Amino acid sequence: MEWLDEYEKLVIRMNHPRVVIDNAVCPTATLVQVDSARKRGVLLEAVQVLADLDLSIKKAYISSDGRWFMDVFHVTDRLGRKLTDDSVITYIEQSLGTWNGPARPAALEGLTALELTGADRTGLLSEVFAVLADMQCSVVEARAWTHRGRLACVVFLGGEDADADRVARILARLGHLLRGAGDAEAPGAVAAVPAAAVAHADRRLHQLMAADRDQERAFPTPAVSVQSWAERGYSVVTVQCRDRPKLLFDVVCTLHDMDYVVFHGTVDTTGDQARQEFYIRHADGSPIRSEAERERVSQCLQAAIERRSLEGVRLELCTPDRHGLLSDVTRTFRENGLLVAQAEVSTKGDLASNVFYVTDATGNAVDPSAIDAVRERVGMDCLVVKEEPRPQLYQKAGPDDRTGGGIGLVYLGNLVRRNLYNLGLIKSCS
């Protein structure tokens, strides 16, 4: 019946996410507001879209009231400027305005993903790429992180490498390599899955690292605290650390994968320092109940913060792609005593665009002469040193906006009102 069709359309419109992007509310950042019916994972989807665009989140307010959900983000580009590119604004509106979440890159369709973990050492990544080059594999994209002596890596191979027998031989070679890398208590592992099974490469790296129990190697730190707000049924997680790109994504991703739901939260950045506060419960509605669980949450969040610390010298490689390129470049790093702390590998058509963060073999600063030697071997024009973009420091409106160093378990209504005012959504009542 016609009236049923109209009712269904009304329900869809009522539950469809509403996205507002405004450059007029705040003088220093673009406001992105998302209103929708509450859905598991919608916060992670929103933060992922912004993180994948390399946007910095300077402030945020998160609230889930009953069955309704609202996110407000103050964002800038990596240089601290408002968003003015219409294509970027349109992409955010389209990605956040659907239930489908961010679209997967079409270039990854039909590929095979290799997932590797193991004890890290100088030259291990070079040996991985050498094996792939020797077996004539086509590396379309790759991500690698190291943390606390462990390596996690996701490599996407071309469709021609998807044959089951061929994949089995690749896994055997890499498995032998990783098992020989050291740590008998936490031996290396490698697996192959369809690329479609990897929803997001960075999120998968977090999952691989967590499964590899790297958080148990993290040192206790006051940067993360977990407290109870029993009268409201929440656990309150506070993160205070140096701000860096994708910090909010790493924290929200970890909470989500640990099966916690963020009901309310605030993010605030002063200069280069970030403070994030989240009111969470388990997916079943219960708060954190034991000291052991509080310690585990703190350890896992600290590990997630550390994994993408962007330590070392940033080297960008942009050159025509060819077979064995990654093997040659990473072998040159190894021969000059450089350890790859992080790597982002991608290809666009016939062009390779790669980013490496390198340290010396002990994880400390690199001797500039080693960098020069590597660049001379690889090519001075195609391998360049790039400093991490430094945004303009975000200044708060005044001293009254400062918060204390404690958790601040205040009445939630006052918290909501204060943050709506700070984010420019309501006017002061004074």
C-alpha positions as CSV (number, residue, x, y, z in Angstrom):
1,M,0.0,0.0,0.0
2,E,1.1,3.5,-0.7
3,W,0.9,4.7,2.9
4,L,3.3,1.8,3.9
5,D,5.8,2.9,1.3
6,E,5.7,6.5,2.6
7,Y,6.1,5.2,6.2
8,E,9.2,3.2,5.2
9,K,10.6,6.3,3.6
10,L,10.0,8.3,6.7
11,V,11.7,5.6,8.9
12,I,14.7,5.7,6.5
13,R,14.9,9.5,6.6
14,M,14.6,9.5,10.4
15,N,17.4,6.9,10.9
16,H,19.6,8.2,8.1
17,P,22.8,9.9,9.4
18,R,22.7,13.7,9.1
19,V,26.0,15.3,8.4
20,V,26.7,19.0,8.8
21,I,30.0,20.6,7.8
22,D,30.4,24.2,8.9
23,N,33.4,26.6,8.5
24,A,31.6,29.6,10.2
25,V,31.2,28.3,13.8
26,C,34.8,28.1,14.8
27,P,37.6,30.6,13.7
28,T,40.3,28.0,13.7
29,A,38.8,24.7,12.5
30,T,36.0,23.2,10.4
31,L,33.1,21.7,12.4
32,V,31.9,18.3,11.3
33,Q,28.7,17.1,13.1
34,V,27.1,13.7,12.6
35,D,23.6,12.9,14.0
36,S,22.2,9.4,13.6
37,A,20.3,6.6,15.3
38,R,22.7,4.8,17.6
39,K,24.5,1.9,15.9
40,R,27.4,-0.2,17.0
41,G,30.6,1.0,15.5
42,V,29.3,4.3,14.1
43,L,31.9,6.3,16.1
44,L,34.7,4.2,14.7
45,E,33.4,4.7,11.2
46,A,33.3,8.5,11.6
47,V,36.8,8.7,13.1
48,Q,38.2,6.4,10.4
49,V,36.9,8.5,7.6
50,L,38.6,11.6,9.1
51,A,41.8,9.7,9.9
52,D,42.1,8.3,6.3
53,L,42.0,11.8,5.0
54,D,44.9,12.8,7.2
55,L,42.8,15.3,9.1
56,S,43.6,16.5,12.6
57,I,40.9,16.4,15.2
58,K,41.5,19.3,17.6
59,K,38.3,19.0,19.6
60,A,35.5,16.5,19.7
61,Y,32.3,15.8,21.6
62,I,30.6,12.4,21.6
63,S,27.2,11.7,23.1
64,S,24.8,8.7,22.9
65,D,21.5,9.6,24.4
66,G,19.1,6.7,24.4
67,R,18.8,5.5,20.8
68,W,20.3,8.7,19.3
69,F,23.9,9.4,18.7
70,M,25.8,12.7,18.1
71,D,29.4,13.3,17.2
72,V,30.9,16.8,16.8
73,F,34.5,17.2,15.6
74,H,36.7,20.3,15.1
75,V,39.1,19.3,12.3
76,T,41.9,20.8,10.3
77,D,44.3,19.6,7.7
78,R,47.7,18.4,8.7
79,L,49.0,22.0,8.5
80,G,46.3,23.3,10.9
81,R,44.1,24.9,8.2
82,K,40.3,24.7,7.8
83,L,38.9,22.4,5.1
84,T,38.3,24.3,1.9
85,D,38.6,21.6,-0.8
86,D,35.1,20.8,-2.0
87,S,36.0,17.3,-3.0
88,V,37.2,16.5,0.6
89,I,34.0,18.0,2.1
90,T,31.8,16.1,-0.4
91,Y,33.6,12.8,0.4
92,I,33.1,13.3,4.2
93,E,29.4,14.1,3.6
94,Q,28.9,11.0,1.4
95,S,30.9,8.6,3.6
96,L,29.4,9.7,6.9
97,G,25.9,10.1,5.4
98,T,25.3,6.4,4.9
99,W,25.2,3.3,7.0
100,N,27.8,1.6,4.7
101,G,30.8,3.3,6.2
102,P,33.9,4.3,4.1
103,A,34.2,2.6,0.8
104,R,37.0,0.1,0.2
105,P,39.5,1.1,-2.4
106,A,38.6,-0.6,-5.7
107,A,42.3,-1.3,-6.3
108,L,42.3,-3.9,-3.5
109,E,39.4,-6.0,-4.9
110,G,40.4,-9.5,-5.8
111,L,43.8,-9.3,-4.1
112,T,45.3,-11.6,-1.4
113,A,46.4,-10.2,1.9
114,L,49.4,-11.7,3.8
115,E,49.3,-11.1,7.6
116,L,52.7,-11.5,9.4
117,T,53.8,-11.1,13.0
118,G,57.1,-12.0,14.6
119,A,60.1,-10.8,16.6
120,D,61.6,-7.8,15.0
121,R,65.3,-7.4,14.1
122,T,67.3,-5.3,11.7
123,G,66.7,-6.4,8.1
124,L,63.6,-8.6,8.8
125,L,61.3,-6.5,6.6
126,S,64.0,-6.5,3.9
127,E,64.1,-10.3,4.0
128,V,60.3,-10.5,3.8
129,F,60.3,-8.4,0.6
130,A,63.3,-10.4,-0.7
131,V,61.3,-13.6,-0.4
132,L,58.3,-12.0,-2.2
133,A,60.6,-10.7,-5.0
134,D,62.3,-14.1,-5.4
135,M,58.9,-15.7,-5.8
136,Q,57.9,-13.1,-8.4
137,C,55.1,-11.6,-6.2
138,S,53.5,-8.3,-7.1
139,V,53.1,-6.1,-4.0
140,V,50.3,-3.7,-4.5
141,E,50.2,-2.2,-1.0
142,A,51.7,-2.9,2.4
143,R,51.7,-1.6,5.9
144,A,54.2,-2.5,8.7
145,W,54.6,-1.5,12.3
146,T,57.1,-2.3,14.9
147,H,56.6,-2.1,18.6
148,R,58.4,-3.4,21.7
149,G,60.5,-5.7,19.6
150,R,57.6,-7.1,17.6
151,L,56.7,-6.7,13.9
152,A,53.2,-6.7,12.4
153,C,52.8,-6.4,8.6
154,V,49.9,-6.6,6.1
155,V,50.9,-7.1,2.5
156,F,48.4,-7.1,-0.4
157,L,49.5,-9.2,-3.4
158,G,48.2,-8.9,-6.9
159,G,45.5,-11.1,-8.2
160,E,47.9,-13.3,-10.2
161,D,49.3,-14.5,-6.8
162,A,46.0,-15.9,-5.6
163,D,46.5,-19.5,-6.8
164,A,46.1,-21.8,-3.7
165,D,49.3,-23.8,-4.4
166,R,51.3,-20.6,-5.0
167,V,50.0,-19.0,-1.8
168,A,50.9,-22.2,0.2
169,R,54.5,-22.0,-1.1
170,I,54.7,-18.3,-0.2
171,L,53.4,-19.0,3.3
172,A,55.9,-21.8,3.8
173,R,58.9,-19.6,2.8
174,L,57.7,-16.7,5.0
175,G,56.8,-19.0,7.9
176,H,60.3,-20.4,7.9
177,L,61.8,-16.9,7.9
178,L,59.6,-15.6,10.8
179,R,60.1,-18.7,12.9
180,G,63.8,-18.2,12.6
181,A,63.5,-14.6,13.8
182,G,64.0,-15.4,17.5
183,D,61.6,-15.2,20.4
184,A,60.7,-18.8,21.3
185,E,57.9,-17.7,23.7
186,A,56.2,-15.6,20.9
187,P,57.1,-17.3,17.6
188,G,56.3,-15.6,14.3
189,A,53.2,-16.4,12.3
190,V,51.9,-15.8,8.7
191,A,48.5,-16.2,7.2
192,A,46.8,-15.5,3.9
193,V,43.2,-14.1,3.6
194,P,41.2,-12.5,0.8
195,A,41.9,-8.7,0.8
196,A,38.1,-8.2,1.3
197,A,38.5,-9.8,4.7
198,V,40.8,-6.9,5.8
199,A,38.3,-4.1,6.5
200,H,41.0,-1.5,7.2
201,A,44.8,-2.1,7.2
202,D,45.7,0.1,10.2
203,R,42.9,-1.5,12.3
204,R,44.1,-4.9,11.3
205,L,47.7,-4.0,12.4
206,H,46.3,-3.1,15.8
207,Q,44.5,-6.4,16.0
208,L,47.6,-8.4,14.9
209,M,49.8,-6.5,17.5
210,A,47.2,-7.1,20.2
211,A,46.9,-10.8,19.4
212,D,50.7,-10.9,19.5
213,R,50.4,-9.6,23.1
214,D,52.7,-6.6,22.5
215,Q,50.7,-4.7,25.2
216,E,52.3,-7.0,27.8
217,R,55.6,-5.5,26.9
218,A,54.5,-1.9,27.4
219,F,55.7,-0.1,30.5
220,P,53.1,1.3,32.9
221,T,52.5,5.0,32.4
222,P,50.3,7.7,33.8
223,A,49.2,8.7,30.2
224,V,46.2,6.3,30.5
225,S,43.9,6.0,33.5
226,V,40.7,4.0,34.1
227,Q,38.3,4.9,36.9
228,S,34.8,3.9,37.9
229,W,31.7,6.1,38.1
230,A,29.5,3.5,39.8
231,E,26.5,5.7,40.4
232,R,26.1,6.3,36.7
233,G,27.2,2.8,35.6
234,Y,30.2,4.0,33.6
235,S,33.9,3.4,33.5
236,V,35.9,6.6,32.7
237,V,39.0,6.3,30.5
238,T,41.3,9.3,30.3
239,V,44.2,9.6,27.9
240,Q,46.7,12.4,28.2
241,C,49.7,12.4,25.9
242,R,51.4,14.3,23.1
243,D,49.1,14.9,20.2
244,R,49.9,13.2,16.9
245,P,48.1,12.2,13.7
246,K,45.4,9.5,14.0
247,L,45.6,9.4,17.8
248,L,41.8,9.4,18.3
249,F,41.4,6.6,15.7
250,D,43.9,4.4,17.5
251,V,42.2,4.9,20.9
252,V,38.6,4.4,19.5
253,C,39.7,1.4,17.4
254,T,41.2,-0.3,20.4
255,L,38.2,0.3,22.7
256,H,35.9,-1.0,19.9
257,D,37.9,-4.2,19.3
258,M,38.0,-4.8,23.1
259,D,34.1,-4.8,22.9
260,Y,33.6,-1.5,24.7
261,V,31.0,1.1,23.7
262,V,31.7,4.8,24.1
263,F,28.6,6.5,25.3
264,H,30.0,10.0,25.9
265,G,33.4,11.5,25.4
266,T,35.4,14.7,24.9
267,V,38.7,15.4,23.0
268,D,40.7,18.5,23.6
269,T,44.0,19.7,22.3
270,T,46.2,22.4,23.8
271,G,49.4,23.1,21.9
272,D,50.9,19.7,21.2
273,Q,49.2,18.0,24.1
274,A,45.9,16.0,23.8
275,R,43.4,15.0,26.5
276,Q,40.7,12.5,25.7
277,E,38.0,11.3,28.1
278,F,35.5,8.5,27.4
279,Y,32.6,7.2,29.4
280,I,32.4,3.5,28.4
281,R,30.6,0.3,29.1
282,H,30.8,-3.3,27.8
283,A,28.7,-4.1,24.8
284,D,26.3,-5.8,27.3
285,G,25.9,-2.6,29.2
286,S,28.1,-3.4,32.2
287,P,31.1,-1.2,33.4
288,I,34.6,-2.5,34.1
289,R,34.4,-4.4,37.4
290,S,37.8,-5.6,38.3
291,E,41.3,-4.1,38.9
292,A,42.7,-6.7,36.5
293,E,40.4,-5.6,33.7
294,R,41.2,-1.9,34.4
295,E,44.9,-2.7,34.1
296,R,44.3,-4.6,30.8
297,V,42.4,-1.7,29.3
298,S,45.2,0.7,30.3
299,Q,47.9,-1.5,28.9
300,C,46.1,-2.0,25.6
301,L,45.4,1.7,25.1
302,Q,49.0,2.6,25.9
303,A,50.3,0.1,23.4
304,A,47.9,1.5,20.8
305,I,49.2,5.0,21.4
306,E,52.8,3.9,21.2
307,R,52.5,1.7,18.0
308,R,52.2,4.8,15.7
309,S,54.6,7.0,17.5
310,L,56.2,8.1,14.2
311,E,59.7,7.9,15.6
312,G,62.8,8.1,13.4
313,V,63.5,9.9,10.1
314,R,60.7,10.0,7.6
315,L,61.8,9.0,4.1
316,E,59.5,9.2,1.1
317,L,60.1,7.2,-2.0
318,C,58.4,8.2,-5.2
319,T,59.6,6.4,-8.3
320,P,58.4,4.3,-11.2
321,D,57.4,0.9,-9.9
322,R,59.4,-2.2,-10.9
323,H,59.8,-5.8,-9.8
324,G,62.1,-6.1,-6.7
325,L,62.0,-2.4,-5.8
326,L,60.9,-2.9,-2.2
327,S,63.5,-5.6,-1.8
328,D,66.3,-3.4,-3.1
329,V,65.4,-0.4,-1.1
330,T,64.9,-2.2,2.3
331,R,68.1,-4.2,1.7
332,T,69.9,-0.8,1.3
333,F,68.5,0.3,4.6
334,R,69.7,-2.9,6.2
335,E,73.2,-2.7,4.8
336,N,73.5,0.8,6.3
337,G,72.3,-0.3,9.7
338,L,68.9,1.2,9.5
339,L,65.8,-0.3,11.2
340,V,62.4,0.3,9.5
341,A,60.1,1.3,12.4
342,Q,57.1,1.8,10.1
343,A,56.3,1.5,6.4
344,E,53.4,2.5,4.2
345,V,53.7,1.1,0.7
346,S,51.3,1.9,-2.2
347,T,51.2,1.8,-5.9
348,K,49.2,4.0,-8.3
349,G,49.4,2.8,-11.8
350,D,53.1,2.5,-12.6
351,L,54.2,4.7,-9.8
352,A,55.4,3.5,-6.4
353,S,54.7,5.9,-3.5
354,N,56.2,4.7,-0.2
355,V,56.9,6.2,3.2
356,F,59.4,4.7,5.7
357,Y,60.3,5.8,9.3
358,V,63.8,4.6,10.0
359,T,66.0,4.5,13.2
360,D,69.4,3.0,13.9
361,A,69.6,-0.6,14.9
362,T,68.9,0.2,18.6
363,G,65.9,2.4,17.8
364,N,67.7,5.7,18.3
365,A,68.3,8.6,16.1
366,V,70.0,7.9,12.7
367,D,73.4,9.3,11.8
368,P,72.8,11.7,8.9
369,S,75.7,10.1,7.0
370,A,73.8,6.8,6.9
371,I,70.8,8.6,5.4
372,D,73.0,10.3,2.8
373,A,74.5,6.9,1.9
374,V,71.1,5.4,1.4
375,R,69.9,8.2,-0.7
376,E,73.0,8.1,-2.9
377,R,72.3,4.3,-3.5
378,V,68.6,4.6,-4.1
379,G,68.6,8.0,-5.8
380,M,68.7,11.5,-4.4
381,D,65.7,12.7,-6.4
382,C,63.4,9.8,-5.7
383,L,64.2,9.2,-2.0
384,V,63.8,12.3,0.1
385,V,63.8,13.2,3.8
386,K,60.5,14.7,4.8
387,E,59.7,16.1,8.2
388,E,56.3,15.3,9.7
389,P,54.0,18.2,8.9
390,R,53.7,20.5,12.0
391,P,50.3,22.1,12.4
392,Q,49.8,25.6,13.8
393,L,49.4,25.2,17.6
394,Y,45.7,25.3,18.5
395,Q,45.0,28.0,21.0
396,K,42.1,27.9,23.4
397,A,39.7,30.8,23.9
398,G,40.9,31.6,27.4
399,P,42.2,30.3,30.7
400,D,38.7,29.3,31.9
401,D,38.6,26.5,29.3
402,R,41.5,24.7,31.0
403,T,40.7,21.4,32.8
404,G,42.5,19.9,35.8
405,G,44.7,16.9,35.7
406,G,42.2,14.6,37.3
407,I,39.4,12.5,35.8
408,G,36.7,15.0,36.5
409,L,33.7,12.8,37.3
410,V,31.1,15.6,37.1
411,Y,27.4,15.5,36.6
412,L,26.9,14.5,33.0
413,G,24.4,17.2,32.2
414,N,27.0,19.8,33.1
415,L,29.5,18.0,31.0
416,V,27.2,18.1,28.0
417,R,26.3,21.7,28.4
418,R,30.0,22.8,28.9
419,N,31.2,20.9,25.8
420,L,28.3,22.1,23.6
421,Y,29.4,25.7,24.6
422,N,33.1,25.0,24.0
423,L,32.3,23.5,20.6
424,G,30.2,26.5,19.6
425,L,26.9,24.7,19.4
426,I,25.2,26.8,22.0
427,K,25.7,30.3,23.4
428,S,26.8,31.1,26.9
429,C,24.0,31.6,29.3
430,S,26.0,34.0,31.5
